[in-house]
């Protein structure tokens, strides 16, 4: 049997047991005042305080600590029920705690972190919204993701703890019901890298008013080893008014996958990372680190894999484009930023790798890991 939360606008119960007649309340926590809406969002947070027992996070979007409806969220000890951390909305009607979820260990310090939605945040316009990622070790703010403009309401839903980019670091997923990128209130779901905080993919609604954003979940539904993403669209009108729709997105098409196959030299294995959400005209960046300093390199792109043995390593892309005349800097780093091209057919995979002239490599060369990403 497993512990489970019973949600309430006034309190949260931590319950042991799966059979109603045998359930035992372990811990009860209550909101501080009327209309706090304490418990609207809850999740198991992992072992935040390091006592070997899982802890919990609770949202209270009506909490008035910093103004009417500023909201807040709280970490509670699973062992004692004591409050571990408190996070407050900045201003009245920020609506912080409307959503909250475990984020996994995004900063690699051994402590699970959490993500909290603040859909009423006004940093970039009235109700543009925000989502904040907090450290489970000390409560520090690790990342903040903001809506693009007024009415976006970014943070109405959040999801964490799932690796959608293939770098072994859990990523963050945020719902943006008021996003107008593809029409009025079409909505969007945004995927942010847990390792860098960069926006790596945006899934847009397809018609005005459907507000893609609502329910988020993840799991490997097609047994390909990659986590897939489940998104609810309750206002979809196809074919009936507000009949709603649920979409399952394949995980290997949600951003960037690291295929490995790096070839090390004296400075370690050169590392290639990608960022950008692959929309026409938006910046896409490829960053190389941990390479030999001031050395020539080639940037290779292909729409298929070759996986050919070469100089003691593996040449991954079947090349359609090779850029030469490029060099690392004195720190052994190089970044290429380019707009995402127009006209690339949706669903086409691209493979990218960089090879470097490096005398410390097995046969005078080193190579980065290869990246795979899919045109949206």
C-alpha positions in Angstrom: 0.0 0.0 0.0 1.1 3.5 -0.7 0.6 7.0 0.9 -1.7 9.2 -1.1 -3.0 12.8 -0.8 -6.6 13.7 -0.5 -7.0 17.2 -1.9 -9.0 19.9 -0.2 -9.3 23.7 -0.5 -8.9 23.9 3.2 -6.5 21.2 4.3 -4.3 18.4 3.2 -4.4 14.9 4.6 -1.6 12.4 4.2 -3.3 9.0 4.2 -1.9 5.6 4.5 -3.6 2.7 2.8 -5.5 1.9 -0.3 -8.8 0.5 1.2 -11.2 3.0 2.6 -12.0 1.0 5.7 -8.3 0.7 6.6 -7.1 4.2 5.9 -5.2 5.9 8.6 -4.5 9.7 8.6 -0.8 10.2 9.2 -0.6 14.0 9.0 -3.1 16.8 8.5 -2.1 20.4 7.5 -4.5 23.3 7.2 -4.5 26.6 5.4 -3.9 29.6 7.7 -7.1 31.5 6.8 -10.3 31.5 5.0 -10.0 31.3 1.2 -6.4 30.3 1.2 -7.3 27.4 -1.1 -4.6 25.4 0.6 -4.2 22.0 -1.1 -5.5 22.9 -4.5 -2.1 21.6 -5.8 -0.1 18.8 -4.1 2.7 16.5 -4.9 5.2 14.2 -3.3 8.4 16.1 -3.4 11.0 13.4 -2.7 13.3 13.4 0.4 13.9 17.2 0.7 15.3 17.2 4.3 17.5 14.1 3.9 15.9 12.0 6.6 15.2 9.1 4.3 11.5 9.8 4.3 9.6 11.4 1.4 8.3 15.0 1.8 5.5 16.9 0.2 4.8 20.2 -1.5 1.4 22.0 -1.2 0.1 25.1 -3.1 -2.2 27.7 -1.5 -3.0 30.1 -4.3 -5.3 32.3 -2.2 -2.8 32.8 0.7 -2.6 36.5 1.5 0.9 36.9 3.1 2.0 39.4 0.4 -1.4 40.8 -0.6 -4.8 39.5 -1.4 -4.5 36.4 -3.5 -0.7 36.6 -3.7 -0.6 32.9 -3.0 2.2 30.6 -1.8 3.6 27.1 -1.6 5.1 25.0 1.2 7.4 22.1 1.7 6.3 19.8 4.5 8.3 17.0 6.2 6.8 13.6 5.5 8.1 12.3 8.8 6.9 15.0 11.2 4.5 17.2 9.2 6.6 20.2 10.0 6.9 23.0 7.5 10.3 23.0 5.8 10.1 25.9 3.4 7.7 28.7 2.5 7.5 30.4 -0.9 5.3 33.5 -1.3 3.8 35.3 -4.3 5.3 38.8 -4.7 2.2 40.8 -5.1 -1.6 40.7 -4.7 -3.3 38.3 -7.2 -0.1 36.6 -8.3 -2.0 33.3 -7.7 1.2 31.5 -6.7 0.6 27.8 -5.8 -2.2 27.4 -8.4 0.0 24.5 -9.6 3.0 22.7 -7.9 5.0 19.6 -8.7 8.1 17.7 -7.8 10.9 18.7 -10.2 13.5 16.1 -9.5 17.1 17.0 -8.8 17.7 19.6 -11.6 20.9 21.1 -10.1 22.6 17.9 -9.3 23.1 18.5 -5.5 21.4 15.3 -4.4 18.3 17.0 -3.2 14.9 17.0 -5.1 13.7 20.3 -6.2 10.1 21.6 -7.0 8.3 23.8 -9.5 5.5 26.1 -8.6 3.2 28.0 -11.0 2.5 31.7 -10.5 0.0 32.4 -13.3 -1.0 35.9 -12.1 2.6 37.2 -12.0 2.8 40.6 -13.8 6.6 40.8 -14.5 6.1 40.9 -18.3 2.5 42.2 -18.4 -0.7 41.8 -16.4 -1.2 38.1 -15.7 1.7 37.1 -18.0 2.4 34.5 -15.4 5.6 32.7 -14.3 6.8 29.4 -13.0 9.5 29.1 -10.4 11.9 26.2 -9.7 13.1 26.1 -6.1 16.0 24.2 -4.5 15.0 21.4 -2.2 18.3 21.9 -0.3 17.9 25.5 0.8 14.8 26.9 -0.9 16.8 29.1 -3.3 15.2 30.1 -6.6 17.0 28.1 -9.3 15.0 29.2 -12.4 12.1 31.5 -13.3 10.2 31.1 -16.5 8.0 34.1 -17.6 5.1 34.5 -19.9 5.7 36.5 -23.0 2.9 39.1 -22.5 -0.3 40.1 -20.8 -2.8 37.3 -20.3 -0.5 34.4 -21.1 -1.0 33.0 -17.5 2.1 30.9 -17.8 2.2 28.4 -14.8 -1.5 27.4 -14.7 -0.1 23.8 -14.9 3.4 22.5 -14.2 5.2 19.1 -14.5 8.7 18.1 -13.5 10.9 15.1 -12.8 10.9 13.8 -16.3 13.8 13.7 -18.8 12.5 14.9 -22.1 15.8 16.0 -23.6 17.9 12.9 -23.1 20.6 14.5 -21.0 19.8 12.5 -17.8 18.6 15.7 -16.1 14.9 16.0 -15.3 13.2 18.8 -17.3 10.3 21.1 -16.6 7.0 21.4 -18.5 4.7 24.4 -18.1 1.2 25.2 -19.4 0.4 28.6 -20.9 -3.3 28.8 -21.6 -3.4 32.4 -22.8 -0.6 32.1 -25.3 -1.5 33.8 -28.6 1.4 32.6 -30.7 -0.8 30.7 -33.2 -4.1 32.6 -32.5 -6.1 34.1 -29.7 -5.9 31.9 -26.6 -4.6 28.9 -28.6 -2.4 28.2 -25.6 0.9 26.3 -25.5 2.9 23.9 -23.5 6.6 24.8 -23.0 9.4 22.4 -22.2 12.4 23.8 -20.4 15.8 22.2 -19.9 16.3 21.2 -16.3 20.1 21.5 -16.7 20.2 25.0 -18.2 16.7 26.5 -17.9 16.6 27.1 -21.7 13.3 26.8 -23.6 13.8 23.7 -25.7 10.4 23.1 -27.2 7.0 24.7 -27.5 3.8 22.8 -28.4 1.2 25.2 -29.7 -2.6 25.0 -29.8 -3.9 24.8 -33.3 -7.1 26.9 -33.2 -8.3 30.0 -31.2 -9.7 29.4 -27.8 -8.7 25.7 -27.3 -6.1 26.7 -24.7 -3.8 23.7 -24.9 -2.2 23.5 -21.4 -4.5 21.9 -18.8 -3.4 18.5 -17.7 0.2 17.3 -17.9 1.7 13.8 -17.3 4.6 11.8 -18.6 5.5 8.1 -19.1 6.9 5.8 -21.7 3.7 4.7 -23.6 5.4 3.2 -26.6 8.2 1.3 -24.9 11.0 3.1 -26.8 12.9 4.1 -23.7 12.0 7.8 -24.0 9.5 9.5 -21.8 6.4 10.7 -23.6 4.2 13.7 -22.8 0.4 13.6 -22.2 -1.4 16.9 -22.6 -5.1 17.7 -22.0 -7.0 20.3 -24.1 -10.4 20.5 -22.3 -11.7 23.3 -24.5 -11.0 21.7 -27.9 -14.1 21.8 -30.1 -13.3 18.9 -32.4 -15.9 17.8 -33.2 -18.3 19.1 -30.5 -18.2 22.3 -28.4 -15.7 21.8 -25.5 -15.7 18.1 -25.9 -12.0 18.2 -25.2 -9.0 16.2 -26.4 -6.0 14.5 -25.0 -2.7 14.4 -27.0 0.2 12.1 -26.4 3.5 13.4 -27.8 6.4 11.0 -28.5 9.3 11.7 -26.3 12.0 11.3 -28.9 10.4 14.2 -30.8 10.3 16.6 -27.8 13.5 18.4 -28.2 17.0 17.2 -28.1 18.4 13.7 -27.6 22.0 13.0 -26.6 23.2 10.0 -28.6 26.7 9.8 -27.1 29.6 8.6 -29.3 32.1 11.3 -28.1 35.8 10.7 -28.7 38.0 11.9 -25.9 41.4 13.6 -25.9 43.6 15.1 -23.2 41.0 17.6 -22.3 38.3 15.0 -21.8 35.4 14.3 -24.1 34.2 17.4 -26.0 30.6 18.1 -25.1 28.0 19.4 -27.5 24.6 20.8 -26.2 21.7 22.3 -28.1 19.1 24.8 -27.1 16.2 26.5 -28.8 12.6 25.4 -29.5 12.9 24.7 -33.2 10.4 27.3 -34.5 11.0 29.0 -37.8 13.2 32.1 -37.4 13.9 31.6 -33.7 17.5 31.2 -32.5 19.0 27.7 -32.2 22.3 27.4 -30.5 25.0 24.6 -30.4 27.5 25.0 -27.6 30.8 23.1 -27.5 32.8 22.8 -24.3 35.6 20.7 -22.9 37.6 20.7 -26.2 41.2 21.5 -27.0 41.8 25.2 -27.1 42.3 27.1 -30.4 41.8 24.1 -32.6 40.0 23.7 -36.0 36.7 21.9 -36.0 34.0 20.8 -38.4 30.3 21.1 -37.8 28.4 18.2 -39.4 24.6 17.9 -39.9 22.6 15.1 -41.5 19.1 13.9 -41.8 20.1 10.3 -41.2 22.6 8.3 -39.1 25.7 6.8 -40.6 27.5 5.6 -37.5 30.7 5.0 -39.4 33.9 4.1 -37.6 36.4 6.9 -38.0 39.8 7.7 -36.3 38.9 5.5 -33.3 35.5 7.0 -32.9 32.0 7.0 -34.5 31.0 9.4 -37.2 27.3 9.7 -36.4 25.5 11.9 -39.1 25.2 10.9 -42.7 26.3 14.4 -43.8 24.2 16.7 -45.7 26.1 19.8 -44.5 29.6 20.2 -43.2 30.9 23.6 -42.0 34.6 24.1 -41.8 36.9 27.0 -41.0 35.7 27.1 -37.4 37.9 27.2 -34.3 37.5 26.7 -30.6 38.5 29.7 -28.4 41.3 29.7 -25.8 39.0 28.0 -23.3 38.3 25.1 -25.7 34.7 26.4 -26.4 32.7 27.3 -29.4 29.1 28.4 -29.9 27.2 28.5 -33.2 23.9 30.3 -33.2 21.6 30.3 -36.2 17.9 30.9 -36.9 15.8 27.8 -37.3 15.3 27.4 -41.1 11.9 27.8 -42.7 10.5 25.0 -44.9 12.0 22.0 -43.1 9.3 19.3 -43.2 7.7 18.4 -39.8 9.0 15.2 -38.4 12.4 15.2 -40.1 15.1 14.1 -37.7 18.5 15.9 -37.8 21.8 14.6 -36.4 24.6 17.0 -35.4 28.2 16.3 -34.3 31.5 18.2 -34.3 34.9 16.7 -35.1 38.1 18.5 -34.0 41.8 18.2 -35.0 43.4 17.3 -31.7 46.8 15.6 -31.5 45.8 14.2 -28.1 43.0 12.1 -29.6 43.5 8.4 -30.5 44.4 9.2 -34.1 44.9 12.9 -34.1 41.1 13.7 -33.8 38.5 14.1 -31.1 34.7 14.3 -31.5 31.7 15.5 -29.5 28.7 13.5 -28.6 26.0 13.5 -31.3 22.7 15.3 -30.9 19.3 14.2 -32.5 16.3 16.6 -32.8 13.2 16.5 -34.8 11.6 19.3 -36.8 8.2 20.3 -35.2 
